[in-house]
């Protein structure tokens, strides 16, 4: 996969997608698999914002039952199973415990009813060929049994816990990337670091976008029959600037921070009830991921960050509702912030706002023909949303297209029948690579392509850092995954920077490998290291 700059400027497409997060990636994959001529541009790197900065869950939306959103829950549960089937290396089962501390029978009965309904709506959760991926129904664990599984729950107030199952993404940014790799393999023209500046108008309708390559600063036009905006938290801002007037549908931005600390649990995630909401304690790559806040954000999306006050307030909130956590600032290994783009449905706060998506045909709603946008939605249902969007595009353009096949077509790394067998086989075949479990999750069936780089250059199979990554991944990211900056490679193509600031020697090593591939001089190489610094630093309050 390479930046298709020449194609973008020379060809005319059925569909131009502005935005390379998971929504845009899924739409590009669906449209390309159906035979449409597709272009996708992203002003930064793919999945570098909301699509990466989340709780890394593929879940059915248990809490949405409280709002009686049964359709959304069923859709989410169906899509959870699809992701497990088409990307078994990146989506795997995750057991949850919901602890009860001195809770009365009414509270337990309410949740028991909700979990029973959740099980009923996920009636097909075990209909997967791989036994590892099949999810059991919920169960009640008494105090003794729950503590045996998770000793961290052993406090005098603890009375027991409900056990239920959802799924977790090993690397959401790579799951989105694989959708783009598949789109590229099926003919889509894809490029990161290409910014859409204005809409092209011809005969009273949108005919594509005037764009700029952010590396060369060269402007050019991308022409298309239909243009689709999938810019997440930036969608309304782009539409206002590019179209010259506000869009009819409004968007709310909700800020969520996540913090990574040393492991608090053995293998179970905890869903902890709190006043006015909940928080998660999630096992992830041998650490604990704490998430998430949900607060209205009124600033510029590019300015979202984690501040010291954010961490202090979040830790105070968790420690107040779960005193056994005893979280301290000096335990923090990493942190990140993301913005949820929510449809403004009139809710009083962002926590209560629906996670439903809206597909807007601006020809009907705003008098701007040839333009569609997508706002809202969530990771789990992004594939289904893409199917609905492409159905609309096909109808609007009259293009000849095949039926949607994304629910059954495995992603490039997902051609694995039994994931645990595949993982064990790779460990046996490559005993000298200590991070093989990590690599099988990141690359799945594409792993041999990565390891082939070590056939002639054995030094590329050496570890780089302590996260399980190897030097070959940097080369592979440049050659096959459109990594253009050190941040792309360290934060999104590999796990090198995903658990906190790597040592200076690790970044020096990674940058030298990348410099040799791309041709950076020493000044550029050092600048790339410096550009990573904000990802590991809180901002002033």
TARA-V394392 format. One record per backbone hydrogen bond with DSSP energy under -0.5 kcal/mol. CO is the residue of the C=O (numbers start at 1). NH is the residue of the N-H. Records with the same first field share a line. If there is no record, write none. Layout:
CO: NH + NH
//
This chain:
1: 482
3: 5
4: 8
5: 9
6: 10
7: 11
11: 223
13: 225
14: 226
15: 17 + 39
16: 18 + 228
17: 19 + 41
18: 230
20: 47
21: 25
22: 26
23: 27
24: 28
25: 29
26: 30
27: 31
28: 32
29: 33
30: 34
31: 36
32: 35
34: 402
36: 38
37: 14 + 15
38: 189
39: 17
40: 191
41: 19
42: 193 + 194
44: 193
45: 48
49: 52 + 53
52: 54
56: 169
57: 59
58: 167
61: 64
62: 65
63: 66
64: 67 + 69
65: 68
68: 70
69: 73
70: 74
71: 75
72: 76
73: 77
74: 78
75: 79
76: 80
77: 81
78: 82
79: 83
80: 84
81: 85
82: 86
83: 87
86: 411
87: 90 + 91
90: 170
92: 168
94: 166
95: 269
96: 164
97: 99 + 271
98: 162
100: 102 + 159 + 160
104: 108
105: 109
106: 110
107: 111
108: 112
109: 113
110: 114
111: 115
112: 116
113: 117
114: 118
115: 119
116: 120
117: 121
118: 122
120: 123
122: 125
124: 127
125: 135
126: 128
129: 131
130: 133 + 134
131: 134
139: 163
141: 161
142: 146
143: 147
144: 148
145: 149
146: 150
150: 153
151: 154
153: 155
155: 158
157: 102
159: 143
160: 100
161: 141
162: 98
163: 139
164: 96
166: 94
167: 58
168: 92
171: 174 + 175
172: 176
173: 177
174: 178
175: 179
176: 180
177: 181
178: 182
179: 183
180: 184
181: 185
182: 186
183: 186 + 188
184: 187
188: 190
189: 40
190: 4
191: 42
193: 214
195: 212
198: 210
200: 207
202: 205
204: 369
205: 202
207: 224
208: 200
209: 211 + 222
210: 197 + 198
211: 220
212: 195 + 214
213: 217
218: 213
220: 211
221: 223
222: 209
223: 13
226: 16
227: 372
228: 18 + 230
229: 374
230: 21
231: 234
232: 235
234: 238
235: 239
236: 240
237: 241
238: 242
239: 243 + 245
240: 244
242: 199
250: 344
252: 254 + 342
253: 255 + 297
254: 340
255: 295
256: 338
257: 292 + 293
258: 336
259: 290
260: 333 + 334
261: 288
269: 97
270: 272 + 281
271: 273
272: 279
274: 277
277: 274
279: 272
280: 282 + 291
281: 270
282: 289
284: 287
286: 263
287: 284
288: 261 + 290
289: 282 + 291
290: 259
291: 280
295: 255
300: 303
301: 304
306: 539
307: 311
308: 312
309: 313
310: 314
311: 315
312: 316
313: 317
314: 318
315: 319
316: 320
317: 321
318: 322
322: 325
323: 326
328: 331
329: 332
334: 260
336: 258
338: 256
339: 341
340: 254 + 342
342: 252
343: 345
350: 353
356: 343 + 377
358: 360 + 375
359: 361
360: 362 + 373
361: 364 + 365
362: 366 + 367 + 368
367: 369
368: 371
369: 206
370: 227
371: 362 + 363
372: 229
373: 360
375: 358
378: 381
379: 382
381: 385
382: 386
383: 387
384: 388
385: 389
386: 390
387: 391
388: 392
389: 393
390: 394
391: 395
392: 396
393: 397
394: 398 + 399
399: 401
405: 408 + 409
408: 410
411: 414
413: 445
414: 416
418: 422
419: 423
420: 424
421: 425
422: 426
423: 427
424: 428
425: 429
426: 430
428: 431
430: 433
432: 434
433: 436
435: 439
436: 440
437: 441
438: 442
439: 443 + 444
440: 444
443: 446
444: 447
446: 449 + 450
447: 450 + 451
448: 452
450: 453
451: 454
452: 455
453: 457
457: 460
458: 461
459: 462
460: 472
462: 471
469: 464
470: 473
471: 474 + 475
472: 476
473: 477
474: 478
475: 479
476: 480 + 481
477: 481 + 483
482: 484
485: 489
486: 490
487: 491 + 492
488: 492 + 493
489: 494
490: 497
495: 498
497: 500
500: 499
503: 506 + 507
504: 508
505: 509
506: 510
507: 511
508: 512
509: 513
510: 514
511: 515
512: 516
513: 517
514: 518
515: 519 + 520
521: 525
522: 526
523: 527
524: 528
525: 529
526: 530
527: 531
528: 532
529: 532
530: 533
532: 535
533: 536
534: 537
539: 308
//
